[in-house]
Amino acid sequence: MNFITVTPIDLAIAAVLVILNGALSIALGLRIEAQLAIAAVRMVVQLLLVGIVLTTLFALVSPLWTGLAALAMVLFAGREIVARQERRLLGAWAYGLGTACMLVAATIVTVFALITQVQPDPWYNPRWSLPLLGMILGNTMTGISLGLHTLTTTVVRERVAIEARLALGASRNEALQSASRGAVRTALMPIVNAMAASGLVALPGMMTGQILAGIEPIEAVKYQILIMFLIAGGTSLGAVTAVAGGVYRLTDARHRLRLDRLAPGPA
């Protein structure tokens, strides 16, 4: 198998493009050059650390350390879900709802793929399980954050209509049905667009990486199709459960709307 090795000099040459972006920001007065530099340095440091950690995990092939690494990935992703909310839930629900739904969805789909399709030996081999989890986790995180964001902002915007339905005898699920559907639809739209555009408009990252590493294109395509199906499953499972949990939290047992359980929005 032939593959091209990327040297530090190659990375330095590519970094010139980021420097040019910073220069463009200064020239146009965009004032994002500092954020761009910090983001670039942060990315390099994080990826290097991840590379070191993965190298160690690949050598150990330990279910304990693989599980701890997977848990750390989920916890960090949960923090990102909270950060993307304009009107987040108060208390432990702000972090717990999205993180729990993401943990369940990503774990179920990843374990399903490892046991039935990929079948590494052992099944928890970090060389396979962690990259799979990472791809599913990243997209599930996006879906859940979009779903919760859409749900909370829609409920706040349509408060009068929702309370009117509740006053007329509708249950909380009936009153928030339109908001829930819109939230789930928004959550699934990125993966729907990604599947529709794959191949003709864009070559997905995993497929491109495998081709660059020397894998035959048809084999890379099959892996990419598998990953897209897994991502779609994880995203839908996570988004539906998160939105359902959000509806439950934003109402009470007496079918009243409880916007007091939301943090104040931006001024």
Backbone as CSV, one residue per row, in Angstrom:
resi,resn,N_x,N_y,N_z,CA_x,CA_y,CA_z,C_x,C_y,C_z
1,MET,0.841,-1.187,0.000,0.000,0.000,0.000,0.883,1.247,0.000
2,ASN,0.675,2.131,-0.946,1.461,3.350,-1.041,0.683,4.533,-0.473
3,PHE,1.366,5.318,0.348,0.758,6.548,0.845,1.833,7.617,0.966
4,ILE,1.399,8.857,0.915,2.322,9.996,0.954,2.482,10.464,2.389
5,THR,3.697,10.555,2.841,3.981,11.030,4.190,4.005,12.557,4.213
6,VAL,3.296,13.127,5.171,3.268,14.581,5.346,4.339,14.966,6.359
7,THR,5.248,15.810,5.947,6.352,16.238,6.808,6.019,17.557,7.503
8,PRO,6.764,17.899,8.565,6.557,19.205,9.202,6.712,20.372,8.228
9,ILE,7.598,20.231,7.247,7.769,21.294,6.252,6.498,21.453,5.423
10,ASP,5.874,20.320,5.088,4.609,20.373,4.349,3.538,21.113,5.148
11,LEU,3.487,20.844,6.449,2.503,21.522,7.297,2.799,23.011,7.389
12,ALA,4.072,23.359,7.466,4.445,24.768,7.539,4.052,25.519,6.268
13,ILE,4.215,24.853,5.136,3.825,25.482,3.870,2.318,25.701,3.828
14,ALA,1.556,24.692,4.287,0.095,24.831,4.316,-0.344,25.922,5.281
15,ALA,0.426,26.110,6.369,0.078,27.129,7.358,0.176,28.540,6.780
16,VAL,0.910,28.689,5.676,1.003,30.003,5.026,-0.386,30.498,4.623
17,LEU,-1.271,29.576,4.264,-2.626,29.964,3.877,-3.377,30.585,5.047
18,VAL,-3.159,30.061,6.244,-3.788,30.638,7.432,-3.215,32.022,7.719
19,ILE,-1.907,32.160,7.521,-1.268,33.472,7.711,-1.831,34.482,6.723
20,LEU,-2.057,34.042,5.505,-2.666,34.925,4.505,-4.076,35.338,4.921
21,ASN,-4.815,34.420,5.524,-6.139,34.771,6.033,-6.053,35.850,7.103
22,GLY,-5.064,35.714,7.990,-4.865,36.735,9.014,-4.513,38.082,8.414
23,ALA,-3.647,38.062,7.390,-3.284,39.308,6.721,-4.501,39.934,6.041
24,LEU,-5.333,39.099,5.454,-6.556,39.596,4.818,-7.488,40.225,5.845
25,SER,-7.583,39.617,7.019,-8.408,40.172,8.085,-7.912,41.559,8.503
26,ILE,-6.593,41.699,8.602,-6.021,43.009,8.971,-6.287,44.036,7.881
27,ALA,-6.095,43.623,6.631,-6.281,44.555,5.517,-7.721,45.026,5.393
28,LEU,-8.664,44.131,5.660,-10.087,44.473,5.515,-10.712,44.969,6.813
29,GLY,-9.926,44.995,7.871,-10.450,45.456,9.156,-11.470,44.509,9.766
30,LEU,-11.342,43.204,9.533,-12.310,42.239,10.048,-12.125,41.970,11.546
31,ARG,-10.922,42.172,12.035,-10.594,41.990,13.448,-10.813,40.557,13.936
32,ILE,-10.512,39.603,13.085,-10.603,38.201,13.508,-9.236,37.513,13.448
33,GLU,-8.191,38.308,13.211,-6.869,37.692,13.082,-6.418,37.021,14.371
34,ALA,-6.754,37.632,15.531,-6.365,37.036,16.810,-7.096,35.715,17.035
35,GLN,-8.428,35.720,16.783,-9.197,34.488,16.941,-8.719,33.406,15.985
36,LEU,-8.353,33.810,14.776,-7.860,32.863,13.785,-6.551,32.231,14.241
37,ALA,-5.657,33.052,14.762,-4.377,32.534,15.237,-4.559,31.593,16.422
38,ILE,-5.424,31.994,17.368,-5.679,31.149,18.543,-6.309,29.820,18.125
39,ALA,-7.268,29.891,17.200,-7.929,28.672,16.744,-6.949,27.733,16.054
40,ALA,-6.057,28.292,15.243,-5.081,27.467,14.534,-4.115,26.793,15.509
41,VAL,-3.607,27.570,16.477,-2.679,27.002,17.467,-3.385,25.957,18.317
42,ARG,-4.612,26.281,18.715,-5.380,25.331,19.530,-5.620,24.027,18.771
43,MET,-5.952,24.135,17.486,-6.184,22.948,16.681,-4.932,22.078,16.611
44,VAL,-3.783,22.700,16.353,-2.537,21.949,16.239,-2.210,21.235,17.545
45,VAL,-2.319,21.954,18.667,-1.998,21.367,19.970,-2.947,20.225,20.296
46,GLN,-4.248,20.460,20.072,-5.236,19.428,20.385,-5.030,18.174,19.550
47,LEU,-4.797,18.349,18.251,-4.614,17.190,17.390,-3.327,16.428,17.712
48,LEU,-2.272,17.146,18.047,-1.037,16.469,18.437,-1.232,15.658,19.718
49,LEU,-1.949,16.248,20.677,-2.224,15.522,21.917,-3.090,14.294,21.652
50,VAL,-4.088,14.478,20.793,-4.941,13.340,20.443,-4.132,12.249,19.759
51,GLY,-3.217,12.644,18.883,-2.365,11.668,18.218,-1.534,10.866,19.201
52,ILE,-0.989,11.546,20.210,-0.181,10.864,21.231,-1.050,9.908,22.043
53,VAL,-2.234,10.394,22.444,-3.136,9.562,23.250,-3.589,8.334,22.463
54,LEU,-3.948,8.541,21.196,-4.411,7.412,20.387,-3.308,6.384,20.159
55,THR,-2.102,6.861,19.956,-0.976,5.940,19.784,-0.826,5.040,21.011
56,THR,-0.953,5.651,22.191,-0.868,4.876,23.433,-2.027,3.898,23.563
57,LEU,-3.251,4.360,23.265,-4.423,3.493,23.377,-4.360,2.336,22.389
58,PHE,-3.878,2.608,21.190,-3.759,1.546,20.186,-2.788,0.459,20.643
59,ALA,-1.779,0.874,21.370,-0.800,-0.106,21.853,-1.347,-0.916,23.029
60,LEU,-2.197,-0.289,23.859,-2.718,-0.972,25.045,-3.871,-1.917,24.717
61,VAL,-4.779,-1.491,23.840,-6.005,-2.255,23.498,-6.696,-2.704,24.784
62,SER,-6.977,-1.746,25.646,-7.606,-2.022,26.942,-9.047,-1.544,26.933
63,PRO,-10.008,-2.385,27.331,-11.406,-1.929,27.377,-11.608,-0.791,28.367
64,LEU,-10.847,-0.797,29.469,-10.966,0.262,30.472,-10.543,1.600,29.894
65,TRP,-9.341,1.652,29.309,-8.830,2.917,28.799,-9.605,3.368,27.554
66,THR,-10.056,2.425,26.764,-10.881,2.786,25.607,-12.204,3.387,26.076
67,GLY,-12.804,2.770,27.100,-14.054,3.299,27.644,-13.882,4.677,28.256
68,LEU,-12.776,4.891,28.965,-12.524,6.205,29.568,-12.313,7.274,28.500
69,ALA,-11.604,6.911,27.434,-11.402,7.858,26.341,-12.720,8.205,25.672
70,ALA,-13.568,7.192,25.461,-14.882,7.429,24.856,-15.739,8.312,25.749
71,LEU,-15.695,8.070,27.053,-16.471,8.887,27.989,-15.996,10.332,27.979
72,ALA,-14.679,10.530,27.931,-14.142,11.892,27.869,-14.614,12.609,26.606
73,MET,-14.662,11.895,25.485,-15.142,12.492,24.239,-16.594,12.933,24.371
74,VAL,-17.414,12.090,25.005,-18.827,12.420,25.185,-18.994,13.634,26.096
75,LEU,-18.231,13.676,27.183,-18.350,14.785,28.129,-17.945,16.116,27.503
76,PHE,-16.876,16.112,26.723,-16.473,17.342,26.042,-17.509,17.759,24.999
77,ALA,-18.077,16.770,24.303,-19.105,17.089,23.319,-20.346,17.666,23.989
78,GLY,-20.678,17.166,25.190,-21.814,17.711,25.934,-21.627,19.178,26.278
79,ARG,-20.414,19.539,26.577,-20.124,20.954,26.855,-20.367,21.811,25.622
80,GLU,-20.026,21.281,24.456,-20.250,22.028,23.221,-21.735,22.214,22.941
81,ILE,-22.549,21.225,23.293,-23.991,21.349,23.104,-24.535,22.505,23.936
82,VAL,-24.102,22.589,25.179,-24.556,23.674,26.058,-24.116,25.026,25.510
83,ALA,-22.889,25.097,25.018,-22.356,26.369,24.534,-23.103,26.894,23.315
84,ARG,-23.753,26.019,22.570,-24.434,26.424,21.347,-25.901,26.808,21.570
85,GLN,-26.363,26.777,22.818,-27.756,27.078,23.105,-27.935,28.566,23.421
86,GLU,-28.875,29.201,22.733,-29.198,30.602,23.026,-30.057,30.711,24.270
87,ARG,-31.017,29.788,24.412,-31.868,29.724,25.597,-31.733,28.326,26.194
88,ARG,-30.770,28.151,27.054,-30.494,26.832,27.607,-31.397,26.534,28.801
89,LEU,-31.591,25.264,29.082,-32.347,24.854,30.252,-31.566,25.171,31.513
90,LEU,-32.277,25.456,32.577,-31.630,25.788,33.837,-31.209,24.523,34.582
91,GLY,-30.230,24.671,35.449,-29.805,23.579,36.300,-29.041,22.498,35.559
92,ALA,-29.096,21.295,36.141,-28.357,20.165,35.574,-28.908,19.750,34.213
93,TRP,-30.147,20.138,33.897,-30.727,19.784,32.614,-29.964,20.392,31.446
94,ALA,-29.362,21.538,31.658,-28.648,22.215,30.574,-27.550,21.323,30.008
95,TYR,-26.804,20.684,30.874,-25.718,19.798,30.442,-26.173,18.351,30.344
96,GLY,-27.037,17.939,31.265,-27.387,16.536,31.367,-28.230,16.012,30.230
97,LEU,-29.206,16.798,29.751,-30.116,16.298,28.727,-29.376,15.973,27.432
98,GLY,-28.681,16.951,26.877,-27.974,16.733,25.623,-26.894,15.677,25.738
99,THR,-26.157,15.694,26.854,-25.069,14.736,27.036,-25.595,13.307,27.165
100,ALA,-26.663,13.135,27.935,-27.229,11.804,28.117,-27.781,11.250,26.804
101,CYS,-28.504,12.089,26.061,-29.061,11.627,24.780,-27.948,11.290,23.794
102,MET,-26.903,12.100,23.793,-25.776,11.849,22.901,-25.036,10.576,23.306
103,LEU,-24.862,10.366,24.595,-24.188,9.169,25.086,-24.938,7.915,24.665
104,VAL,-26.247,7.918,24.856,-27.056,6.752,24.514,-27.037,6.497,23.006
105,ALA,-27.299,7.549,22.221,-27.395,7.390,20.768,-26.061,6.955,20.160
106,ALA,-24.990,7.663,20.507,-23.685,7.353,19.922,-23.180,5.978,20.352
107,THR,-23.434,5.617,21.611,-22.984,4.315,22.104,-23.713,3.177,21.405
108,ILE,-25.032,3.304,21.304,-25.824,2.249,20.661,-25.381,2.048,19.212
109,VAL,-25.249,3.136,18.473,-24.910,3.023,17.055,-23.478,2.520,16.872
110,THR,-22.551,3.000,17.688,-21.153,2.574,17.561,-20.988,1.092,17.895
111,VAL,-21.584,0.670,19.002,-21.497,-0.744,19.383,-22.177,-1.624,18.332
112,PHE,-23.302,-1.162,17.818,-23.996,-1.896,16.756,-23.089,-2.103,15.545
113,ALA,-22.385,-1.028,15.139,-21.485,-1.134,13.985,-20.306,-2.046,14.271
114,LEU,-19.746,-1.955,15.469,-18.583,-2.769,15.806,-18.925,-4.250,15.863
115,ILE,-20.110,-4.574,16.347,-20.483,-5.975,16.522,-20.990,-6.609,15.228
116,THR,-21.720,-5.830,14.414,-22.390,-6.427,13.258,-21.678,-6.193,11.928
117,GLN,-21.084,-5.003,11.713,-20.480,-4.720,10.411,-18.948,-4.745,10.422
118,VAL,-18.352,-3.984,11.333,-16.892,-3.846,11.322,-16.226,-5.085,11.903
119,GLN,-16.687,-5.534,13.050,-16.232,-6.762,13.705,-14.718,-6.849,13.900
120,PRO,-14.124,-5.859,14.581,-12.693,-5.985,14.900,-12.500,-7.007,16.011
121,ASP,-11.271,-7.427,16.217,-10.951,-8.398,17.266,-9.870,-7.800,18.159
122,PRO,-10.205,-7.460,19.428,-11.524,-7.537,20.055,-12.450,-6.422,19.556
123,TRP,-13.735,-6.535,19.871,-14.716,-5.598,19.312,-14.493,-4.168,19.785
124,TYR,-13.844,-3.993,20.960,-13.610,-2.657,21.513,-12.256,-2.093,21.083
125,ASN,-11.605,-2.721,20.129,-10.284,-2.253,19.682,-10.327,-0.749,19.396
126,PRO,-9.534,0.051,20.105,-9.614,1.506,19.954,-9.256,2.003,18.555
127,ARG,-8.489,1.231,17.807,-8.144,1.647,16.442,-9.408,1.764,15.585
128,TRP,-10.424,1.014,15.922,-11.689,1.071,15.185,-12.779,1.799,15.959
129,SER,-12.902,1.503,17.231,-14.032,2.021,18.004,-13.974,3.531,18.209
130,LEU,-12.804,4.074,18.517,-12.721,5.509,18.797,-12.917,6.380,17.551
131,PRO,-12.306,6.043,16.401,-12.610,6.836,15.212,-14.085,6.766,14.811
132,LEU,-14.692,5.577,14.908,-16.109,5.446,14.605,-16.940,6.303,15.548
133,LEU,-16.652,6.199,16.834,-17.379,6.987,17.828,-17.211,8.479,17.564
134,GLY,-15.995,8.888,17.216,-15.740,10.299,16.972,-16.571,10.862,15.831
135,MET,-16.659,10.112,14.735,-17.453,10.577,13.592,-18.939,10.623,13.916
136,ILE,-19.424,9.583,14.592,-20.842,9.550,14.961,-21.138,10.606,16.009
137,LEU,-20.235,10.765,16.961,-20.430,11.707,18.059,-20.492,13.148,17.558
138,GLY,-19.589,13.498,16.652,-19.555,14.872,16.165,-20.848,15.271,15.473
139,ASN,-21.368,14.387,14.650,-22.610,14.699,13.942,-23.824,14.613,14.850
140,THR,-23.832,13.667,15.782,-24.932,13.581,16.739,-24.964,14.824,17.617
141,MET,-23.806,15.303,18.015,-23.713,16.533,18.802,-24.334,17.705,18.051
142,THR,-24.018,17.828,16.771,-24.585,18.910,15.968,-26.096,18.790,15.877
143,GLY,-26.589,17.572,15.644,-28.025,17.371,15.541,-28.755,17.711,16.828
144,ILE,-28.218,17.262,17.956,-28.863,17.526,19.242,-28.846,19.013,19.561
145,SER,-27.720,19.663,19.335,-27.634,21.100,19.636,-28.593,21.904,18.761
146,LEU,-28.692,21.546,17.482,-29.636,22.236,16.597,-31.085,21.967,17.024
147,GLY,-31.373,20.717,17.388,-32.727,20.381,17.797,-33.155,21.120,19.051
148,LEU,-32.301,21.135,20.074,-32.643,21.822,21.316,-32.724,23.329,21.113
149,HIS,-31.798,23.865,20.333,-31.828,25.305,20.063,-33.120,25.701,19.349
150,THR,-33.497,24.937,18.343,-34.719,25.245,17.598,-35.948,25.095,18.480
151,LEU,-35.972,24.045,19.307,-37.125,23.828,20.180,-37.313,24.987,21.157
152,THR,-36.255,25.363,21.861,-36.391,26.401,22.881,-36.734,27.763,22.271
153,THR,-36.077,28.113,21.175,-36.375,29.411,20.563,-37.783,29.440,19.964
154,THR,-38.228,28.313,19.414,-39.582,28.259,18.858,-40.634,28.356,19.956
155,VAL,-40.413,27.661,21.060,-41.375,27.704,22.165,-41.480,29.123,22.731
156,VAL,-40.363,29.796,22.860,-40.395,31.177,23.357,-41.124,32.078,22.367
157,ARG,-40.843,31.919,21.101,-41.458,32.764,20.074,-42.957,32.507,19.941
158,GLU,-43.371,31.251,20.094,-44.777,30.888,19.908,-45.482,30.621,21.235
159,ARG,-45.032,31.280,22.271,-45.581,31.045,23.612,-47.095,31.249,23.667
160,VAL,-47.583,32.321,23.094,-49.010,32.633,23.168,-49.835,31.544,22.497
161,ALA,-49.426,31.103,21.316,-50.168,30.072,20.595,-50.143,28.749,21.350
162,ILE,-49.004,28.405,21.919,-48.893,27.146,22.660,-49.775,27.172,23.909
163,GLU,-49.735,28.271,24.628,-50.566,28.373,25.836,-52.044,28.377,25.484
164,ALA,-52.388,28.928,24.332,-53.791,28.897,23.898,-54.228,27.457,23.634
165,ARG,-53.390,26.658,23.008,-53.732,25.258,22.772,-53.890,24.510,24.091
166,LEU,-52.993,24.774,25.025,-53.077,24.128,26.331,-54.362,24.531,27.053
167,ALA,-54.739,25.807,26.951,-55.954,26.288,27.603,-57.206,25.657,27.003
168,LEU,-57.137,25.282,25.741,-58.277,24.657,25.061,-58.335,23.148,25.285
169,GLY,-57.414,22.629,26.091,-57.467,21.223,26.458,-56.460,20.322,25.778
170,ALA,-55.574,20.876,24.964,-54.561,20.046,24.309,-53.535,19.574,25.332
171,SER,-53.012,18.378,25.126,-51.933,17.894,25.983,-50.646,18.616,25.620
172,ARG,-49.642,18.466,26.446,-48.388,19.152,26.166,-47.749,18.658,24.875
173,ASN,-47.876,17.360,24.595,-47.322,16.839,23.343,-48.068,17.386,22.134
174,GLU,-49.383,17.527,22.250,-50.170,18.080,21.158,-49.881,19.553,20.957
175,ALA,-49.760,20.290,22.057,-49.535,21.731,21.966,-48.165,22.058,21.396
176,LEU,-47.182,21.227,21.690,-45.818,21.480,21.229,-45.449,20.612,20.028
177,GLN,-46.424,19.988,19.404,-46.138,19.087,18.296,-45.459,19.801,17.139
178,SER,-45.963,20.963,16.772,-45.378,21.705,15.659,-43.936,22.115,15.958
179,ALA,-43.708,22.596,17.182,-42.348,22.987,17.574,-41.412,21.790,17.587
180,SER,-41.913,20.651,18.050,-41.086,19.443,18.112,-40.708,18.966,16.719
181,ARG,-41.684,18.956,15.825,-41.410,18.523,14.461,-40.393,19.440,13.791
182,GLY,-40.555,20.741,13.981,-39.605,21.682,13.395,-38.211,21.504,13.949
183,ALA,-38.109,21.198,15.253,-36.807,21.008,15.886,-36.110,19.769,15.350
184,VAL,-36.861,18.657,15.240,-36.270,17.416,14.720,-35.890,17.587,13.252
185,ARG,-36.741,18.268,12.492,-36.448,18.501,11.073,-35.156,19.307,10.923
186,THR,-34.993,20.328,11.725,-33.774,21.139,11.675,-32.552,20.323,12.077
187,ALA,-32.718,19.466,13.079,-31.602,18.648,13.559,-31.119,17.673,12.497
188,LEU,-32.041,17.149,11.703,-31.677,16.142,10.703,-31.242,16.735,9.372
189,MET,-31.498,18.020,9.166,-31.201,18.617,7.871,-29.724,18.534,7.474
190,PRO,-28.756,18.758,8.385,-27.350,18.650,7.972,-26.972,17.279,7.430
191,ILE,-27.414,16.203,8.085,-27.041,14.878,7.603,-27.793,14.543,6.319
192,VAL,-29.034,15.023,6.174,-29.771,14.814,4.925,-29.037,15.493,3.774
193,ASN,-28.616,16.742,3.998,-27.874,17.471,2.965,-26.542,16.802,2.658
194,ALA,-25.881,16.298,3.703,-24.582,15.641,3.502,-24.725,14.381,2.663
195,MET,-25.766,13.593,2.946,-25.973,12.374,2.157,-26.338,12.706,0.715
196,ALA,-27.164,13.743,0.537,-27.587,14.110,-0.813,-26.420,14.630,-1.650
197,ALA,-25.463,15.308,-1.001,-24.360,15.926,-1.731,-23.142,15.032,-1.861
198,SER,-23.094,13.939,-1.108,-21.907,13.072,-1.130,-21.704,12.465,-2.518
199,GLY,-20.482,12.569,-2.994,-20.133,11.970,-4.274,-20.176,12.964,-5.414
200,LEU,-21.342,13.530,-5.686,-21.471,14.448,-6.820,-20.940,15.835,-6.505
201,VAL,-21.268,16.342,-5.297,-20.859,17.697,-4.929,-19.572,17.688,-4.112
202,ALA,-19.452,16.748,-3.203,-18.290,16.721,-2.317,-17.854,15.289,-2.052
203,LEU,-16.556,15.103,-1.866,-16.010,13.818,-1.430,-15.861,13.867,0.080
204,PRO,-16.601,13.027,0.822,-16.548,13.076,2.289,-15.144,12.856,2.826
205,GLY,-14.927,13.337,4.042,-13.595,13.327,4.639,-12.998,11.953,4.808
206,MET,-13.778,11.004,5.322,-13.235,9.670,5.556,-12.839,9.012,4.248
207,MET,-13.685,9.124,3.254,-13.394,8.536,1.944,-12.137,9.155,1.339
208,THR,-12.048,10.471,1.412,-10.873,11.163,0.878,-9.601,10.730,1.594
209,GLY,-9.692,10.627,2.935,-8.528,10.212,3.707,-8.065,8.811,3.358
210,GLN,-9.002,7.909,3.171,-8.626,6.541,2.822,-8.007,6.470,1.431
211,ILE,-8.556,7.234,0.494,-7.987,7.242,-0.859,-6.565,7.792,-0.828
212,LEU,-6.361,8.876,-0.075,-5.023,9.452,0.044,-4.061,8.480,0.722
213,ALA,-4.609,7.618,1.597,-3.765,6.640,2.287,-3.470,5.418,1.442
214,GLY,-4.073,5.323,0.249,-3.763,4.229,-0.646,-4.840,3.171,-0.781
215,ILE,-5.995,3.351,-0.108,-7.084,2.384,-0.226,-7.726,2.501,-1.609
216,GLU,-8.154,1.371,-2.159,-8.857,1.392,-3.436,-10.137,2.222,-3.318
217,PRO,-10.444,3.063,-4.304,-11.618,3.947,-4.216,-12.920,3.226,-3.909
218,ILE,-13.162,2.069,-4.489,-14.423,1.379,-4.254,-14.530,0.911,-2.815
219,GLU,-13.406,0.521,-2.192,-13.417,0.134,-0.782,-13.671,1.351,0.099
220,ALA,-13.044,2.472,-0.264,-13.267,3.706,0.488,-14.715,4.142,0.397
221,VAL,-15.325,3.956,-0.769,-16.735,4.310,-0.958,-17.616,3.470,-0.039
222,LYS,-17.356,2.173,0.060,-18.179,1.309,0.894,-18.085,1.706,2.367
223,TYR,-16.884,2.027,2.805,-16.732,2.481,4.180,-17.486,3.791,4.408
224,GLN,-17.417,4.690,3.445,-18.087,5.981,3.595,-19.603,5.820,3.644
225,ILE,-20.141,4.932,2.816,-21.585,4.672,2.847,-21.989,4.139,4.218
226,LEU,-21.192,3.213,4.751,-21.474,2.667,6.074,-21.488,3.772,7.121
227,ILE,-20.483,4.639,7.079,-20.381,5.713,8.065,-21.558,6.671,7.955
228,MET,-21.979,7.015,6.747,-23.097,7.937,6.570,-24.382,7.347,7.132
229,PHE,-24.596,6.051,6.922,-25.779,5.403,7.492,-25.728,5.417,9.018
230,LEU,-24.552,5.152,9.581,-24.404,5.159,11.038,-24.625,6.553,11.610
231,ILE,-24.081,7.555,10.932,-24.258,8.936,11.390,-25.730,9.327,11.355
232,ALA,-26.418,8.935,10.286,-27.845,9.250,10.181,-28.627,8.606,11.320
233,GLY,-28.293,7.360,11.638,-28.979,6.681,12.732,-28.711,7.327,14.077
234,GLY,-27.446,7.648,14.348,-27.102,8.275,15.615,-27.709,9.661,15.766
235,THR,-27.676,10.435,14.683,-28.229,11.785,14.735,-29.724,11.770,14.985
236,SER,-30.447,10.911,14.273,-31.896,10.865,14.449,-32.274,10.379,15.841
237,LEU,-31.610,9.339,16.330,-31.903,8.823,17.667,-31.617,9.874,18.733
238,GLY,-30.463,10.534,18.636,-30.110,11.549,19.619,-31.028,12.760,19.571
239,ALA,-31.350,13.219,18.362,-32.189,14.419,18.217,-33.602,14.172,18.722
240,VAL,-34.180,13.029,18.356,-35.557,12.734,18.775,-35.647,12.633,20.301
241,THR,-34.715,11.931,20.924,-34.759,11.790,22.382,-34.494,13.118,23.081
242,ALA,-33.594,13.934,22.535,-33.298,15.227,23.152,-34.492,16.174,23.050
243,VAL,-35.124,16.211,21.887,-36.294,17.086,21.716,-37.439,16.614,22.610
244,ALA,-37.648,15.291,22.691,-38.687,14.767,23.581,-38.394,15.126,25.030
245,GLY,-37.130,15.038,25.419,-36.749,15.444,26.768,-36.938,16.926,26.999
246,GLY,-36.664,17.730,25.965,-36.873,19.161,26.077,-38.339,19.514,26.258
247,VAL,-39.213,18.837,25.521,-40.658,19.059,25.663,-41.107,18.691,27.074
248,TYR,-40.596,17.581,27.578,-40.936,17.159,28.937,-40.501,18.203,29.968
249,ARG,-39.320,18.746,29.795,-38.794,19.707,30.774,-39.491,21.059,30.674
250,LEU,-39.897,21.452,29.487,-40.520,22.763,29.299,-42.007,22.771,29.649
251,THR,-42.516,21.632,30.097,-43.893,21.535,30.570,-43.885,20.781,31.895
252,ASP,-45.047,20.732,32.550,-45.121,19.974,33.794,-46.255,18.961,33.726
253,ALA,-46.464,18.266,34.834,-47.460,17.196,34.864,-48.875,17.725,34.667
254,ARG,-49.084,19.015,34.914,-50.415,19.614,34.741,-50.555,20.240,33.349
255,HIS,-49.613,19.921,32.471,-49.634,20.376,31.077,-49.629,21.905,30.983
256,ARG,-48.728,22.492,31.758,-48.515,23.939,31.703,-47.149,24.212,31.086
257,LEU,-47.058,25.303,30.348,-45.781,25.694,29.764,-44.911,26.302,30.847
258,ARG,-43.664,25.852,30.946,-42.763,26.295,32.017,-41.518,26.956,31.437
259,LEU,-41.693,28.172,30.943,-40.540,28.902,30.411,-39.634,29.417,31.516
260,ASP,-40.093,29.331,32.777,-39.225,29.710,33.890,-38.071,28.732,34.051
261,ARG,-38.140,27.601,33.354,-37.050,26.621,33.410,-35.988,26.883,32.343
262,LEU,-36.148,27.975,31.620,-35.157,28.390,30.626,-34.359,29.576,31.165
263,ALA,-33.079,29.597,30.838,-32.239,30.740,31.189,-32.644,31.945,30.349
264,PRO,-32.464,33.152,30.882,-32.789,34.354,30.094,-31.992,34.399,28.816
265,GLY,-32.595,34.913,27.756,-31.910,35.043,26.475,-31.003,36.240,26.459
266,PRO,-30.245,36.411,25.382,-29.354,37.580,25.254,-30.158,38.862,25.210
267,ALA,-29.600,39.899,25.762,-30.305,41.189,25.804,-30.416,41.780,24.420
